């Protein structure tokens, strides 16, 4: 696995929009503030041509233009790390024009984004053996003041932090809107982890005791992963073989999927062989899967599929669309522990 250099003092942060750009409020104003904040902290910024565009369908520009921006920024010597402007809907259409062979030859750069950006954060490690970060997009850094999770994420980008403990509360309803573009997270909900494992009698049980897992991190937004499965970009079998001794810890979270859609997506990835080398599952809080559908909730949607693998499962982890989120280094080796409503994750860059 190739690990890029971290952002050095007075380094340059590049911004691209392979999915949505910051063309509308409150994202435009928040993105401008984020640039101001990064500059105030002593870093340079470099904007791609699509950052403020809204010409595409479900993203900033045409697939060709979005891919052109990706290819350019990974090859630029004056850019040290790359942040995505935002999520979106159709970043998958960029992939046919992304030069992954060239990206594999280039000196690696950290790329960070989440949601639709799974199209890069997942494919960089599985196609290019290059680690990426599943974490906040650029406009999020426009909040004033920064949430503790953003401070810690930025420390990761600088190589100053490789261990995270999670957060006590999370945001169910955002207060950010056109009139309040800098609004901090509205942290009203107490975190309550759901833990499952096989006990000493090999009985599948819910627990409050400590569960542990370790292995290579793979995952992202389930909505996107299920789209990639079975395409020419699906090289998970190869990744599983390459890192067979390490095993894979899957981290998954859902955006638009309800519980039944989550169940179908998990079934598909399971039957595609993605989970064959799994050492554990980390599941984020689902954005739209909180209400049961036909008697099935989001927990059952996952648990019934992964149960046969006899590995621990952590649900409602701090990743994904309901912030705050722990940045996940996709492709890195990770050690994960959880107990009661507490968690700890340590990334190993090996």
C-alpha positions as CSV (number, residue, x, y, z in Angstrom):
1,X,0.0,0.0,0.0
2,X,1.3,3.4,-1.0
3,X,0.9,6.2,1.6
4,X,1.2,9.8,0.4
5,X,3.2,12.4,2.2
6,X,1.2,14.4,4.7
7,X,0.5,18.1,4.4
8,X,3.7,20.0,5.4
9,X,4.0,23.5,6.9
10,X,3.0,26.1,4.3
11,X,1.9,23.3,1.9
12,X,-0.8,23.6,-0.7
13,X,-4.3,22.2,-0.5
14,X,-5.9,21.5,-3.9
15,X,-9.7,21.6,-4.3
16,X,-11.5,19.8,-7.0
17,X,-15.2,19.0,-7.7
18,X,-15.5,15.5,-9.2
19,X,-19.0,15.4,-7.8
20,X,-21.0,18.6,-6.8
21,X,-19.2,21.9,-6.8
22,X,-19.8,24.8,-4.4
23,X,-22.1,26.7,-6.7
24,X,-25.1,27.3,-4.4
25,X,-25.6,28.5,-0.9
26,X,-24.8,27.8,1.8
27,X,-21.9,25.8,0.3
28,X,-20.4,28.6,-1.7
29,X,-20.0,30.9,1.2
30,X,-18.9,28.1,3.5
31,X,-16.2,27.0,0.9
32,X,-14.9,30.6,0.7
33,X,-14.7,30.7,4.5
34,X,-12.9,27.3,4.5
35,X,-10.2,28.8,2.2
36,X,-9.8,31.8,4.4
37,X,-9.4,29.5,7.4
38,X,-6.8,27.3,5.7
39,X,-4.8,30.4,4.6
40,X,-5.0,31.9,8.1
41,X,-3.5,28.6,9.4
42,X,-0.5,29.2,7.1
43,X,-1.4,27.0,4.0
44,X,-1.8,27.8,0.4
45,X,-4.9,26.9,-1.7
46,X,-5.3,25.9,-5.3
47,X,-8.7,25.7,-6.9
48,X,-9.6,23.5,-9.8
49,X,-11.8,24.8,-12.7
50,X,-14.9,23.0,-11.5
51,X,-15.1,24.2,-7.9
52,X,-17.9,26.7,-8.5
53,X,-19.5,25.0,-11.5
54,X,-23.0,23.5,-11.8
55,X,-23.1,22.4,-15.4
56,X,-23.2,18.6,-14.9
57,X,-26.0,16.2,-14.0
58,X,-25.5,15.3,-10.3
59,X,-22.1,16.9,-10.3
60,X,-20.2,20.1,-11.2
61,X,-19.5,19.5,-14.9
62,X,-19.4,16.9,-17.6
63,X,-17.8,13.5,-16.8
64,X,-15.0,14.4,-19.2
65,X,-14.3,17.8,-17.5
66,X,-14.5,16.3,-14.0
67,X,-12.1,13.5,-14.9
68,X,-9.8,16.0,-16.5
69,X,-9.6,17.9,-13.2
70,X,-8.9,14.7,-11.3
71,X,-6.1,13.7,-13.7
72,X,-4.5,17.2,-13.6
73,X,-4.5,17.6,-9.8
74,X,-3.0,14.2,-9.1
75,X,-0.2,15.1,-11.5
76,X,0.5,18.7,-10.3
77,X,3.7,19.2,-8.4
78,X,2.5,22.3,-6.7
79,X,-0.4,20.6,-4.9
80,X,0.3,18.5,-1.8
81,X,-3.1,17.1,-0.8
82,X,-6.5,17.2,-2.5
83,X,-9.9,17.8,-1.0
84,X,-13.2,17.3,-2.8
85,X,-15.6,20.2,-2.7
86,X,-18.7,18.1,-1.9
87,X,-20.7,14.9,-2.5
88,X,-23.2,14.4,-5.3
89,X,-24.9,11.8,-7.4
90,X,-23.1,10.7,-10.6
91,X,-19.4,10.8,-10.0
92,X,-19.3,7.2,-11.2
93,X,-19.6,8.6,-14.8
94,X,-16.3,10.3,-14.4
95,X,-14.5,7.0,-14.0
96,X,-14.3,6.1,-17.7
97,X,-12.2,9.2,-18.2
98,X,-9.9,8.9,-15.1
99,X,-6.4,7.7,-16.0
100,X,-6.0,5.2,-13.2
101,X,-2.9,3.7,-14.8
102,X,-1.2,7.2,-14.7
103,X,-2.5,7.8,-11.2
104,X,-0.7,4.6,-10.1
105,X,2.5,5.9,-11.6
106,X,2.3,9.4,-10.1
107,X,3.7,10.2,-6.7
108,X,0.7,9.5,-4.4
109,X,-1.3,12.4,-2.9
110,X,-3.9,12.3,-0.2
111,X,-7.4,12.6,-1.5
112,X,-10.2,13.3,1.0
113,X,-14.0,13.3,0.6
114,X,-17.0,11.1,1.4
115,X,-20.4,10.0,0.1
116,X,-20.2,10.1,-3.8
117,X,-16.4,10.5,-3.4
118,X,-16.3,6.8,-2.5
119,X,-15.8,6.4,-6.3
120,X,-12.2,7.6,-5.6
121,X,-11.6,6.8,-2.0
122,X,-12.4,3.2,-2.7
123,X,-10.8,2.8,-6.1
124,X,-7.5,4.5,-5.2
125,X,-6.6,1.6,-2.8
126,X,-8.2,-1.2,-4.8
127,X,-7.0,-0.1,-8.3
128,X,-3.8,1.9,-7.5
129,X,-2.7,0.5,-4.1
130,X,-2.8,4.1,-2.8
131,X,-4.4,5.0,0.5
132,X,-7.1,7.7,0.6
133,X,-9.2,9.3,3.3
134,X,-13.0,8.9,3.7
135,X,-13.7,12.1,5.5
136,X,-15.3,15.6,5.4
137,X,-15.5,17.6,2.2
138,X,-14.1,21.1,1.7
139,X,-17.2,23.2,2.5
140,X,-17.6,21.6,5.9
141,X,-14.4,23.3,7.0
142,X,-16.2,26.7,6.6
143,X,-18.0,26.3,9.9
144,X,-17.1,28.7,12.7
145,X,-15.6,27.5,15.0
146,X,-14.4,24.2,13.8
147,X,-15.9,21.2,15.5
148,X,-13.4,19.0,17.4
149,X,-13.8,16.4,14.7
150,X,-12.6,18.8,12.0
151,X,-9.6,19.8,14.1
152,X,-8.7,16.1,14.5
153,X,-9.2,15.4,10.8
154,X,-6.9,18.3,9.8
155,X,-4.3,16.9,12.3
156,X,-4.6,13.6,10.4
157,X,-4.0,15.4,7.0
158,X,-0.9,16.9,8.6
159,X,0.3,13.5,9.9
160,X,-0.1,14.6,13.5
161,X,-2.8,12.1,14.5
162,X,-3.4,8.5,13.7
163,X,-5.6,7.4,16.6
164,X,-9.3,8.5,17.2
165,X,-11.7,7.9,20.1
166,X,-15.0,9.0,18.6
167,X,-17.4,11.6,19.9
168,X,-20.1,11.6,22.5
169,X,-22.9,13.2,20.6
170,X,-24.1,13.5,16.9
171,X,-26.2,15.7,14.7
172,X,-29.7,14.5,13.7
173,X,-30.9,17.9,12.3
174,X,-28.5,20.4,10.8
175,X,-29.0,24.1,11.5
176,X,-26.9,25.1,8.5
177,X,-28.8,26.9,5.7
178,X,-28.4,29.8,3.3
179,X,-28.7,32.4,6.1
180,X,-26.4,30.4,8.4
181,X,-23.6,29.0,6.3
182,X,-21.1,28.9,9.1
183,X,-23.3,27.0,11.6
184,X,-21.5,24.4,13.7
185,X,-22.8,20.9,14.0
186,X,-26.0,20.6,16.0
187,X,-24.9,17.9,18.4
188,X,-28.1,16.9,20.2
189,X,-28.1,13.1,20.1
190,X,-26.1,10.9,22.5
191,X,-24.1,8.2,20.8
192,X,-25.2,4.7,21.5
193,X,-23.1,2.0,19.9
194,X,-24.6,-1.4,19.1
195,X,-22.1,-4.3,19.4
196,X,-22.4,-7.9,18.2
197,X,-19.9,-10.8,18.4
198,X,-19.5,-14.5,18.8
199,X,-18.9,-15.4,22.4
200,X,-16.7,-18.3,23.7
201,X,-19.6,-20.7,23.0
202,X,-19.8,-19.5,19.5
203,X,-23.1,-17.9,20.1
204,X,-24.1,-14.8,18.2
205,X,-24.9,-12.2,20.9
206,X,-25.3,-8.5,21.4
207,X,-22.9,-7.2,24.0
208,X,-21.6,-4.2,26.0
209,X,-18.3,-5.8,26.5
210,X,-15.1,-5.0,24.5
211,X,-15.0,-6.2,20.9
212,X,-11.9,-6.1,18.8
213,X,-11.1,-6.3,15.1
214,X,-8.1,-5.5,12.9
215,X,-7.2,-5.6,9.2
216,X,-7.1,-3.5,6.0
217,X,-9.8,-0.9,5.9
218,X,-12.1,-0.9,2.9
219,X,-15.5,0.7,2.5
220,X,-17.4,4.0,2.1
221,X,-20.9,4.8,1.1
222,X,-22.9,1.7,0.4
223,X,-25.0,3.5,-2.2
224,X,-21.9,3.9,-4.3
225,X,-20.2,0.6,-3.5
226,X,-23.1,-1.4,-4.8
227,X,-23.0,0.6,-8.0
228,X,-19.3,-0.4,-8.5
229,X,-19.8,-4.1,-7.8
230,X,-19.5,-6.2,-10.8
231,X,-18.2,-3.5,-13.1
232,X,-14.7,-3.4,-14.6
233,X,-13.7,-1.2,-11.7
234,X,-14.5,-4.0,-9.2
235,X,-11.0,-5.4,-8.2
236,X,-12.0,-6.4,-4.6
237,X,-11.2,-10.1,-5.3
238,X,-7.6,-9.0,-6.2
239,X,-7.4,-6.8,-3.1
240,X,-8.5,-9.7,-0.9
241,X,-5.9,-12.0,-2.4
242,X,-3.1,-9.4,-2.1
243,X,-3.9,-8.7,1.6
244,X,-5.2,-12.2,2.5
245,X,-2.9,-12.4,5.6
246,X,-4.2,-9.0,6.9
247,X,-7.9,-9.5,6.3
248,X,-10.3,-6.7,5.7
249,X,-12.3,-4.6,8.1
250,X,-15.2,-3.2,6.2
251,X,-16.6,0.2,7.1
252,X,-20.0,1.0,5.5
253,X,-22.6,3.7,5.8
254,X,-25.7,4.6,3.7
255,X,-27.1,7.8,2.4
256,X,-30.4,7.3,0.4
257,X,-30.9,3.6,1.1
258,X,-33.8,2.5,3.4
259,X,-33.4,-0.7,5.4
260,X,-34.6,-3.0,2.6
261,X,-32.3,-1.3,0.1
262,X,-29.4,-1.7,2.6
263,X,-30.3,-5.4,2.9
264,X,-30.3,-5.8,-0.9
265,X,-27.0,-3.9,-1.2
266,X,-25.4,-6.1,1.5
267,X,-26.7,-9.2,-0.2
268,X,-25.1,-8.1,-3.5
269,X,-21.7,-7.4,-2.1
270,X,-21.8,-10.6,-0.1
271,X,-22.6,-12.6,-3.3
272,X,-20.0,-10.8,-5.2
273,X,-17.4,-12.2,-2.8
274,X,-16.4,-8.9,-1.3
275,X,-16.7,-10.1,2.3
276,X,-14.8,-13.3,1.9
277,X,-11.7,-12.0,3.7
278,X,-13.6,-10.0,6.3
279,X,-12.3,-9.6,9.9
280,X,-15.1,-7.3,11.1
281,X,-17.7,-4.7,10.1
282,X,-18.0,-1.1,11.1
283,X,-21.4,0.4,10.2
284,X,-22.2,4.1,10.4
285,X,-25.4,5.8,11.3
286,X,-27.8,5.5,8.3
287,X,-29.1,8.8,7.0
288,X,-32.4,7.5,5.6
289,X,-32.6,4.0,7.2
290,X,-33.8,4.9,10.7
291,X,-37.4,3.7,10.3
292,X,-38.2,0.0,9.9
293,X,-39.6,-1.0,6.5
294,X,-41.9,-4.1,6.4
295,X,-40.6,-5.1,9.9
296,X,-36.9,-4.7,9.0
297,X,-34.7,-2.1,10.6
298,X,-31.2,-1.0,9.5
299,X,-29.5,-3.2,12.1
300,X,-31.3,-6.4,10.8
301,X,-30.5,-5.4,7.3
302,X,-26.8,-5.7,8.0
303,X,-26.6,-8.3,10.7
304,X,-28.4,-11.1,8.9
305,X,-26.0,-10.9,6.0
306,X,-22.7,-10.7,8.0
307,X,-23.7,-13.1,10.7
308,X,-22.2,-16.2,8.9
309,X,-18.8,-14.6,8.8
310,X,-18.4,-15.0,12.6
311,X,-16.7,-11.7,13.0
312,X,-17.5,-8.7,15.3
313,X,-19.8,-5.9,14.2
314,X,-20.0,-2.3,15.4
315,X,-23.1,-0.3,14.5
316,X,-23.8,3.4,14.7
317,X,-20.1,4.2,14.5
318,X,-19.0,7.8,13.9
319,X,-18.7,7.8,10.1
320,X,-20.8,9.1,7.3
321,X,-23.7,11.5,6.7
322,X,-24.7,12.1,10.3
323,X,-21.7,14.0,11.8
324,X,-19.3,14.2,13.4
325,X,-17.3,11.6,11.5
326,X,-13.9,9.9,12.1
327,X,-11.8,10.1,9.0
328,X,-11.1,6.6,7.8
329,X,-7.8,5.8,5.9
330,X,-9.0,3.5,3.2
331,X,-6.3,0.9,2.5
332,X,-4.5,1.3,5.8
333,X,-4.2,-1.3,8.5
334,X,-6.4,-0.5,11.4
335,X,-6.9,-1.8,15.0
336,X,-10.4,-1.2,16.3
337,X,-11.9,-1.6,19.7
338,X,-15.4,-0.8,21.0
339,X,-17.1,-1.2,24.3
340,X,-20.3,0.2,25.8
341,X,-20.6,3.5,23.9
342,X,-16.9,4.1,23.5
343,X,-14.5,3.3,20.6
344,X,-10.9,3.6,19.6
345,X,-9.3,3.2,16.2
346,X,-5.6,3.2,15.4
347,X,-4.3,3.4,11.8
348,X,-1.1,1.6,10.9
349,X,0.6,2.9,7.7
350,X,2.1,-0.4,6.7
